[in-house]
Amino acid sequence: MLGTFKIGRIFGIEISLHWSWAFIFLLITWTFASSLLNDLYPGWTAGQRWIVGAFISSIFFASILLHELSHSVVARRYGIPVSSITLFVFGGVSNLQKEPESAKQEFWIAIVGPLTSLLMAVVFGIGYLVLHNIESGAAEVSARLALINAAIGVFNLVPGFPLDGGRVLRSIFWARKRNLLDATRLASSVGEYVAYSLMGLGLLMVFFGDLVSGIWLLLIGNFLRGVAASSYEQLVVQQTLSGVPATAVARHDYTTVSPDQTIEELVERYFLAGRGRYVPVTAGDELLGILTLTDVQHVPRDDWRTTTAYRVMTPTTKLQTVGPDDDMATVLALMASGRLNQVPIVDRGLLQGMIERSDVIDYIHARQLLGTPRQPETADSSRVRPGP
């Protein structure tokens, strides 16, 4: 997800925040500072209320993170790698590197998140009971946190894919139909209906004067509508490419250049001659690196005559490459994660072909037009849980 920054690792899982998380953090801080804390502690200064409000927002942040971690821990117990967790304005995303292998795995990975939120609601509820006769203000804050976590747990049980409830629903369809693609199609359709229902409810709330809540539901519904549709499309693409070797889509019409050619020569003979936006730099068949138009732009025009391709290229050690036995699903994931336009196929240091982003898109389009045979049901997965 663009616009994110890393804040650390937990259990080896990278934790990141999207810039939009600042909005929900400030909203919760403002809500507590201007309402509950103002009522409970009228003698406090505005600064004190905002500091405590920010502390409460941090507890909320920890609750969402714990929700996501519960998914990741269960997924890893089933042998599914989890690369990262990203928190953003609508909740969180756990980046699972492949789909669960069975409906049972899908069910438990999905259900553990809402159960964790509901458990935290119980914990904060107990905190209210314990603090009620000791510190009424802290007790009220604990009660609000209990309500927030209960709302998160219940909302995520709504059967709208890709919410946790939608994932649970997909596991049920999967168990009955024995097919992940059909189960995803059905769950995504239900998810779109749920999204439109939320948007309709949002419009009603706006009509009756609850502007903030109505707009929030409209945004969440629109977000879910897009994600529900794209989740099915993503799985179709992944299954279209799964098992297809990278060499089946590789192109060999590229021109390789020697490392001692100057930038001036390359610009005139290749880039300006319309022979592509990159050239592999090789010594024989050994790939040394890739030189792109972007690399050339970093070289001052006066230095083109004396600067060689070897000095400017991106060396193989810094390139993302695939092997001949890797499938196209791996290539697509690599391109998406690194925002790459081309990926070389390398076998023991030797260049075996190049795959461009347009090649992948054309292959997917052709397979869909001609009919796509079912492929093994594995794919990258991102689990999305919008917040309340």
Contacts in CASP RR format, 6 or more apart in sequence:
PFRMAT RR
TARGET T0000
AUTHOR 0000-0000-0000
METHOD contacts of the structure
MODEL  1
MLGTFKIGRIFGIEISLHWSWAFIFLLITWTFASSLLNDLYPGWTAGQRW
IVGAFISSIFFASILLHELSHSVVARRYGIPVSSITLFVFGGVSNLQKEP
ESAKQEFWIAIVGPLTSLLMAVVFGIGYLVLHNIESGAAEVSARLALINA
AIGVFNLVPGFPLDGGRVLRSIFWARKRNLLDATRLASSVGEYVAYSLMG
LGLLMVFFGDLVSGIWLLLIGNFLRGVAASSYEQLVVQQTLSGVPATAVA
RHDYTTVSPDQTIEELVERYFLAGRGRYVPVTAGDELLGILTLTDVQHVP
RDDWRTTTAYRVMTPTTKLQTVGPDDDMATVLALMASGRLNQVPIVDRGL
LQGMIERSDVIDYIHARQLLGTPRQPETADSSRVRPGP
1 16 0 8 1.000
1 18 0 8 1.000
1 86 0 8 1.000
1 88 0 8 1.000
1 93 0 8 1.000
3 18 0 8 1.000
3 19 0 8 1.000
4 16 0 8 1.000
4 17 0 8 1.000
4 18 0 8 1.000
4 19 0 8 1.000
4 86 0 8 1.000
4 88 0 8 1.000
5 16 0 8 1.000
5 17 0 8 1.000
5 19 0 8 1.000
6 14 0 8 1.000
6 15 0 8 1.000
6 16 0 8 1.000
7 15 0 8 1.000
7 16 0 8 1.000
7 17 0 8 1.000
8 14 0 8 1.000
8 15 0 8 1.000
9 15 0 8 1.000
10 65 0 8 1.000
10 69 0 8 1.000
11 69 0 8 1.000
11 72 0 8 1.000
11 73 0 8 1.000
11 76 0 8 1.000
13 69 0 8 1.000
13 72 0 8 1.000
13 82 0 8 1.000
13 83 0 8 1.000
13 84 0 8 1.000
13 85 0 8 1.000
14 83 0 8 1.000
14 84 0 8 1.000
14 85 0 8 1.000
15 65 0 8 1.000
15 84 0 8 1.000
15 85 0 8 1.000
15 87 0 8 1.000
16 84 0 8 1.000
16 85 0 8 1.000
16 86 0 8 1.000
16 87 0 8 1.000
17 86 0 8 1.000
17 87 0 8 1.000
17 88 0 8 1.000
18 86 0 8 1.000
18 87 0 8 1.000
18 88 0 8 1.000
18 89 0 8 1.000
20 88 0 8 1.000
20 89 0 8 1.000
20 90 0 8 1.000
21 61 0 8 1.000
21 87 0 8 1.000
21 88 0 8 1.000
21 89 0 8 1.000
23 89 0 8 1.000
24 89 0 8 1.000
24 91 0 8 1.000
24 387 0 8 1.000
25 54 0 8 1.000
25 57 0 8 1.000
25 61 0 8 1.000
28 53 0 8 1.000
28 56 0 8 1.000
28 57 0 8 1.000
28 60 0 8 1.000
29 50 0 8 1.000
29 53 0 8 1.000
29 54 0 8 1.000
29 56 0 8 1.000
29 57 0 8 1.000
32 49 0 8 1.000
32 52 0 8 1.000
32 53 0 8 1.000
32 56 0 8 1.000
32 57 0 8 1.000
32 141 0 8 1.000
32 144 0 8 1.000
33 46 0 8 1.000
33 49 0 8 1.000
33 50 0 8 1.000
33 52 0 8 1.000
33 53 0 8 1.000
34 49 0 8 1.000
36 140 0 8 1.000
36 141 0 8 1.000
36 144 0 8 1.000
37 44 0 8 1.000
37 49 0 8 1.000
37 52 0 8 1.000
37 53 0 8 1.000
37 141 0 8 1.000
38 44 0 8 1.000
38 49 0 8 1.000
40 136 0 8 1.000
40 137 0 8 1.000
40 140 0 8 1.000
41 48 0 8 1.000
41 49 0 8 1.000
41 137 0 8 1.000
44 52 0 8 1.000
56 141 0 8 1.000
56 145 0 8 1.000
59 145 0 8 1.000
60 145 0 8 1.000
60 148 0 8 1.000
61 87 0 8 1.000
63 117 0 8 1.000
63 120 0 8 1.000
63 145 0 8 1.000
63 148 0 8 1.000
63 149 0 8 1.000
63 152 0 8 1.000
64 87 0 8 1.000
64 91 0 8 1.000
64 92 0 8 1.000
64 152 0 8 1.000
64 387 0 8 1.000
65 85 0 8 1.000
65 87 0 8 1.000
66 116 0 8 1.000
66 120 0 8 1.000
67 113 0 8 1.000
67 116 0 8 1.000
67 117 0 8 1.000
67 152 0 8 1.000
67 385 0 8 1.000
68 85 0 8 1.000
68 87 0 8 1.000
68 92 0 8 1.000
68 93 0 8 1.000
68 94 0 8 1.000
68 113 0 8 1.000
68 385 0 8 1.000
69 85 0 8 1.000
70 112 0 8 1.000
70 113 0 8 1.000
70 115 0 8 1.000
70 116 0 8 1.000
71 94 0 8 1.000
71 109 0 8 1.000
71 110 0 8 1.000
71 112 0 8 1.000
71 113 0 8 1.000
71 383 0 8 1.000
72 82 0 8 1.000
72 85 0 8 1.000
72 94 0 8 1.000
72 96 0 8 1.000
74 108 0 8 1.000
74 109 0 8 1.000
74 112 0 8 1.000
75 82 0 8 1.000
75 94 0 8 1.000
75 96 0 8 1.000
75 100 0 8 1.000
75 109 0 8 1.000
76 82 0 8 1.000
78 100 0 8 1.000
78 101 0 8 1.000
78 105 0 8 1.000
78 108 0 8 1.000
78 109 0 8 1.000
80 96 0 8 1.000
80 97 0 8 1.000
80 98 0 8 1.000
80 100 0 8 1.000
80 105 0 8 1.000
80 109 0 8 1.000
81 96 0 8 1.000
81 97 0 8 1.000
81 98 0 8 1.000
82 94 0 8 1.000
82 95 0 8 1.000
82 96 0 8 1.000
82 97 0 8 1.000
83 95 0 8 1.000
83 97 0 8 1.000
84 95 0 8 1.000
85 92 0 8 1.000
85 93 0 8 1.000
85 94 0 8 1.000
85 95 0 8 1.000
86 92 0 8 1.000
86 93 0 8 1.000
86 95 0 8 1.000
87 93 0 8 1.000
90 219 0 8 1.000
90 220 0 8 1.000
90 223 0 8 1.000
90 384 0 8 1.000
90 386 0 8 1.000
90 387 0 8 1.000
91 384 0 8 1.000
91 385 0 8 1.000
91 386 0 8 1.000
91 387 0 8 1.000
92 384 0 8 1.000
92 385 0 8 1.000
92 386 0 8 1.000
92 387 0 8 1.000
93 382 0 8 1.000
93 383 0 8 1.000
93 384 0 8 1.000
93 385 0 8 1.000
94 382 0 8 1.000
94 383 0 8 1.000
95 380 0 8 1.000
95 381 0 8 1.000
95 382 0 8 1.000
96 109 0 8 1.000
96 380 0 8 1.000
96 381 0 8 1.000
96 382 0 8 1.000
96 383 0 8 1.000
97 380 0 8 1.000
97 381 0 8 1.000
98 378 0 8 1.000
98 379 0 8 1.000
98 380 0 8 1.000
98 381 0 8 1.000
99 106 0 8 1.000
99 180 0 8 1.000
99 235 0 8 1.000
99 377 0 8 1.000
99 378 0 8 1.000
99 379 0 8 1.000
99 380 0 8 1.000
99 381 0 8 1.000
100 106 0 8 1.000
100 109 0 8 1.000
101 378 0 8 1.000
102 174 0 8 1.000
103 171 0 8 1.000
103 172 0 8 1.000
103 174 0 8 1.000
103 175 0 8 1.000
103 183 0 8 1.000
104 171 0 8 1.000
104 175 0 8 1.000
106 167 0 8 1.000
106 168 0 8 1.000
106 170 0 8 1.000
106 171 0 8 1.000
106 174 0 8 1.000
107 167 0 8 1.000
107 168 0 8 1.000
107 171 0 8 1.000
107 172 0 8 1.000
109 167 0 8 1.000
109 383 0 8 1.000
110 164 0 8 1.000
110 165 0 8 1.000
110 166 0 8 1.000
110 167 0 8 1.000
110 168 0 8 1.000
110 171 0 8 1.000
110 383 0 8 1.000
111 164 0 8 1.000
111 165 0 8 1.000
111 168 0 8 1.000
113 153 0 8 1.000
113 156 0 8 1.000
113 164 0 8 1.000
113 385 0 8 1.000
114 152 0 8 1.000
114 153 0 8 1.000
114 154 0 8 1.000
114 156 0 8 1.000
114 157 0 8 1.000
114 164 0 8 1.000
114 165 0 8 1.000
117 149 0 8 1.000
117 150 0 8 1.000
117 152 0 8 1.000
117 153 0 8 1.000
117 156 0 8 1.000
118 149 0 8 1.000
118 150 0 8 1.000
118 153 0 8 1.000
118 154 0 8 1.000
120 146 0 8 1.000
120 149 0 8 1.000
121 146 0 8 1.000
121 147 0 8 1.000
121 149 0 8 1.000
121 150 0 8 1.000
121 153 0 8 1.000
122 146 0 8 1.000
123 146 0 8 1.000
124 142 0 8 1.000
124 143 0 8 1.000
124 145 0 8 1.000
124 146 0 8 1.000
124 149 0 8 1.000
125 142 0 8 1.000
125 143 0 8 1.000
125 146 0 8 1.000
127 139 0 8 1.000
127 142 0 8 1.000
127 146 0 8 1.000
128 139 0 8 1.000
128 140 0 8 1.000
128 142 0 8 1.000
128 143 0 8 1.000
128 146 0 8 1.000
130 139 0 8 1.000
131 137 0 8 1.000
131 138 0 8 1.000
131 139 0 8 1.000
131 142 0 8 1.000
132 139 0 8 1.000
148 388 0 8 1.000
151 388 0 8 1.000
152 385 0 8 1.000
152 387 0 8 1.000
152 388 0 8 1.000
155 163 0 8 1.000
155 386 0 8 1.000
155 387 0 8 1.000
155 388 0 8 1.000
156 163 0 8 1.000
156 164 0 8 1.000
156 165 0 8 1.000
156 385 0 8 1.000
156 387 0 8 1.000
157 163 0 8 1.000
157 164 0 8 1.000
157 165 0 8 1.000
157 168 0 8 1.000
158 165 0 8 1.000
158 166 0 8 1.000
158 194 0 8 1.000
159 165 0 8 1.000
159 166 0 8 1.000
159 168 0 8 1.000
159 169 0 8 1.000
159 187 0 8 1.000
159 190 0 8 1.000
159 191 0 8 1.000
159 194 0 8 1.000
160 166 0 8 1.000
160 169 0 8 1.000
160 187 0 8 1.000
160 190 0 8 1.000
160 191 0 8 1.000
160 194 0 8 1.000
160 195 0 8 1.000
160 224 0 8 1.000
160 228 0 8 1.000
161 167 0 8 1.000
161 169 0 8 1.000
161 170 0 8 1.000
161 184 0 8 1.000
161 187 0 8 1.000
161 188 0 8 1.000
161 190 0 8 1.000
161 191 0 8 1.000
161 228 0 8 1.000
161 231 0 8 1.000
162 227 0 8 1.000
162 228 0 8 1.000
162 231 0 8 1.000
162 382 0 8 1.000
162 383 0 8 1.000
162 384 0 8 1.000
163 191 0 8 1.000
163 194 0 8 1.000
163 224 0 8 1.000
163 384 0 8 1.000
163 385 0 8 1.000
163 386 0 8 1.000
164 383 0 8 1.000
164 385 0 8 1.000
166 187 0 8 1.000
166 190 0 8 1.000
166 191 0 8 1.000
167 187 0 8 1.000
167 383 0 8 1.000
169 187 0 8 1.000
169 190 0 8 1.000
170 183 0 8 1.000
170 184 0 8 1.000
170 186 0 8 1.000
170 187 0 8 1.000
171 183 0 8 1.000
173 182 0 8 1.000
173 183 0 8 1.000
173 186 0 8 1.000
173 187 0 8 1.000
174 180 0 8 1.000
174 183 0 8 1.000
177 183 0 8 1.000
177 186 0 8 1.000
179 377 0 8 1.000
180 235 0 8 1.000
180 377 0 8 1.000
181 235 0 8 1.000
181 236 0 8 1.000
181 239 0 8 1.000
181 374 0 8 1.000
181 377 0 8 1.000
184 231 0 8 1.000
184 232 0 8 1.000
184 235 0 8 1.000
185 232 0 8 1.000
188 228 0 8 1.000
188 229 0 8 1.000
188 231 0 8 1.000
188 232 0 8 1.000
189 228 0 8 1.000
191 224 0 8 1.000
191 225 0 8 1.000
191 228 0 8 1.000
192 225 0 8 1.000
192 228 0 8 1.000
192 229 0 8 1.000
194 224 0 8 1.000
194 228 0 8 1.000
195 221 0 8 1.000
195 222 0 8 1.000
195 223 0 8 1.000
195 224 0 8 1.000
195 225 0 8 1.000
195 226 0 8 1.000
195 228 0 8 1.000
196 221 0 8 1.000
196 225 0 8 1.000
198 217 0 8 1.000
198 218 0 8 1.000
198 220 0 8 1.000
198 221 0 8 1.000
198 224 0 8 1.000
199 217 0 8 1.000
199 218 0 8 1.000
199 221 0 8 1.000
199 222 0 8 1.000
199 225 0 8 1.000
200 217 0 8 1.000
200 218 0 8 1.000
201 214 0 8 1.000
201 217 0 8 1.000
202 213 0 8 1.000
202 214 0 8 1.000
202 215 0 8 1.000
202 217 0 8 1.000
202 218 0 8 1.000
203 214 0 8 1.000
203 218 0 8 1.000
205 211 0 8 1.000
205 213 0 8 1.000
205 214 0 8 1.000
205 217 0 8 1.000
206 214 0 8 1.000
206 215 0 8 1.000
206 218 0 8 1.000
220 386 0 8 1.000
220 387 0 8 1.000
223 386 0 8 1.000
224 386 0 8 1.000
227 384 0 8 1.000
234 379 0 8 1.000
234 380 0 8 1.000
235 379 0 8 1.000
236 368 0 8 1.000
236 372 0 8 1.000
237 332 0 8 1.000
237 364 0 8 1.000
238 329 0 8 1.000
238 332 0 8 1.000
238 378 0 8 1.000
238 379 0 8 1.000
238 380 0 8 1.000
239 372 0 8 1.000
239 374 0 8 1.000
239 375 0 8 1.000
239 376 0 8 1.000
239 377 0 8 1.000
239 379 0 8 1.000
240 364 0 8 1.000
240 367 0 8 1.000
240 368 0 8 1.000
240 372 0 8 1.000
240 375 0 8 1.000
241 327 0 8 1.000
241 328 0 8 1.000
241 329 0 8 1.000
241 331 0 8 1.000
241 332 0 8 1.000
241 360 0 8 1.000
241 363 0 8 1.000
241 364 0 8 1.000
241 375 0 8 1.000
242 327 0 8 1.000
242 328 0 8 1.000
242 329 0 8 1.000
242 375 0 8 1.000
242 376 0 8 1.000
242 378 0 8 1.000
242 379 0 8 1.000
243 327 0 8 1.000
243 328 0 8 1.000
243 329 0 8 1.000
243 375 0 8 1.000
243 376 0 8 1.000
244 327 0 8 1.000
244 328 0 8 1.000
244 329 0 8 1.000
244 363 0 8 1.000
244 375 0 8 1.000
245 324 0 8 1.000
245 325 0 8 1.000
245 326 0 8 1.000
245 327 0 8 1.000
245 328 0 8 1.000
246 322 0 8 1.000
246 323 0 8 1.000
246 324 0 8 1.000
246 326 0 8 1.000
246 327 0 8 1.000
246 328 0 8 1.000
246 330 0 8 1.000
246 331 0 8 1.000
246 345 0 8 1.000
246 355 0 8 1.000
247 324 0 8 1.000
247 345 0 8 1.000
247 352 0 8 1.000
247 353 0 8 1.000
248 328 0 8 1.000
249 328 0 8 1.000
249 331 0 8 1.000
249 355 0 8 1.000
249 359 0 8 1.000
249 360 0 8 1.000
249 363 0 8 1.000
250 345 0 8 1.000
250 352 0 8 1.000
250 353 0 8 1.000
250 354 0 8 1.000
250 355 0 8 1.000
250 359 0 8 1.000
251 353 0 8 1.000
251 354 0 8 1.000
251 355 0 8 1.000
251 356 0 8 1.000
251 359 0 8 1.000
252 353 0 8 1.000
252 354 0 8 1.000
254 278 0 8 1.000
254 279 0 8 1.000
254 280 0 8 1.000
254 353 0 8 1.000
254 354 0 8 1.000
255 270 0 8 1.000
255 275 0 8 1.000
255 279 0 8 1.000
256 279 0 8 1.000
256 280 0 8 1.000
256 281 0 8 1.000
256 282 0 8 1.000
256 284 0 8 1.000
256 351 0 8 1.000
257 266 0 8 1.000
257 270 0 8 1.000
257 279 0 8 1.000
257 280 0 8 1.000
257 281 0 8 1.000
257 282 0 8 1.000
257 291 0 8 1.000
257 309 0 8 1.000
258 281 0 8 1.000
258 282 0 8 1.000
258 283 0 8 1.000
258 309 0 8 1.000
259 281 0 8 1.000
259 283 0 8 1.000
259 288 0 8 1.000
259 308 0 8 1.000
259 309 0 8 1.000
259 310 0 8 1.000
259 313 0 8 1.000
260 308 0 8 1.000
260 309 0 8 1.000
260 310 0 8 1.000
261 308 0 8 1.000
261 309 0 8 1.000
262 304 0 8 1.000
262 305 0 8 1.000
262 306 0 8 1.000
262 307 0 8 1.000
262 308 0 8 1.000
262 309 0 8 1.000
263 296 0 8 1.000
263 299 0 8 1.000
263 303 0 8 1.000
263 304 0 8 1.000
263 305 0 8 1.000
263 307 0 8 1.000
263 308 0 8 1.000
263 309 0 8 1.000
263 312 0 8 1.000
264 304 0 8 1.000
264 305 0 8 1.000
266 279 0 8 1.000
266 291 0 8 1.000
266 296 0 8 1.000
266 309 0 8 1.000
267 296 0 8 1.000
267 304 0 8 1.000
269 275 0 8 1.000
270 276 0 8 1.000
270 279 0 8 1.000
271 277 0 8 1.000
271 293 0 8 1.000
271 296 0 8 1.000
277 292 0 8 1.000
277 293 0 8 1.000
277 341 0 8 1.000
278 290 0 8 1.000
278 291 0 8 1.000
278 292 0 8 1.000
278 293 0 8 1.000
278 341 0 8 1.000
278 342 0 8 1.000
279 290 0 8 1.000
279 291 0 8 1.000
279 309 0 8 1.000
280 287 0 8 1.000
280 289 0 8 1.000
280 290 0 8 1.000
280 291 0 8 1.000
280 344 0 8 1.000
280 351 0 8 1.000
280 354 0 8 1.000
281 287 0 8 1.000
281 288 0 8 1.000
281 289 0 8 1.000
281 290 0 8 1.000
281 291 0 8 1.000
281 309 0 8 1.000
281 310 0 8 1.000
281 313 0 8 1.000
282 288 0 8 1.000
282 289 0 8 1.000
282 351 0 8 1.000
285 350 0 8 1.000
285 351 0 8 1.000
286 349 0 8 1.000
286 350 0 8 1.000
286 351 0 8 1.000
287 316 0 8 1.000
287 344 0 8 1.000
287 346 0 8 1.000
287 349 0 8 1.000
287 350 0 8 1.000
287 351 0 8 1.000
288 310 0 8 1.000
288 313 0 8 1.000
288 315 0 8 1.000
288 316 0 8 1.000
289 313 0 8 1.000
289 314 0 8 1.000
289 315 0 8 1.000
289 316 0 8 1.000
289 319 0 8 1.000
290 313 0 8 1.000
290 314 0 8 1.000
290 319 0 8 1.000
290 342 0 8 1.000
290 344 0 8 1.000
291 309 0 8 1.000
291 312 0 8 1.000
291 313 0 8 1.000
291 314 0 8 1.000
292 314 0 8 1.000
295 312 0 8 1.000
295 313 0 8 1.000
295 314 0 8 1.000
296 304 0 8 1.000
296 312 0 8 1.000
298 312 0 8 1.000
299 307 0 8 1.000
299 312 0 8 1.000
316 346 0 8 1.000
316 349 0 8 1.000
319 344 0 8 1.000
320 334 0 8 1.000
320 338 0 8 1.000
320 340 0 8 1.000
320 343 0 8 1.000
321 343 0 8 1.000
321 344 0 8 1.000
321 345 0 8 1.000
321 346 0 8 1.000
322 330 0 8 1.000
322 331 0 8 1.000
322 334 0 8 1.000
322 343 0 8 1.000
322 344 0 8 1.000
322 345 0 8 1.000
322 346 0 8 1.000
322 355 0 8 1.000
323 345 0 8 1.000
323 346 0 8 1.000
323 347 0 8 1.000
323 352 0 8 1.000
324 345 0 8 1.000
324 347 0 8 1.000
324 352 0 8 1.000
328 360 0 8 1.000
328 363 0 8 1.000
329 378 0 8 1.000
329 379 0 8 1.000
329 380 0 8 1.000
331 343 0 8 1.000
331 355 0 8 1.000
331 360 0 8 1.000
332 360 0 8 1.000
333 380 0 8 1.000
334 340 0 8 1.000
334 343 0 8 1.000
335 341 0 8 1.000
335 343 0 8 1.000
335 357 0 8 1.000
335 360 0 8 1.000
340 357 0 8 1.000
341 356 0 8 1.000
341 357 0 8 1.000
342 354 0 8 1.000
342 355 0 8 1.000
342 356 0 8 1.000
342 357 0 8 1.000
343 354 0 8 1.000
343 355 0 8 1.000
344 351 0 8 1.000
344 353 0 8 1.000
344 354 0 8 1.000
344 355 0 8 1.000
345 351 0 8 1.000
345 352 0 8 1.000
345 353 0 8 1.000
345 354 0 8 1.000
345 355 0 8 1.000
346 352 0 8 1.000
END
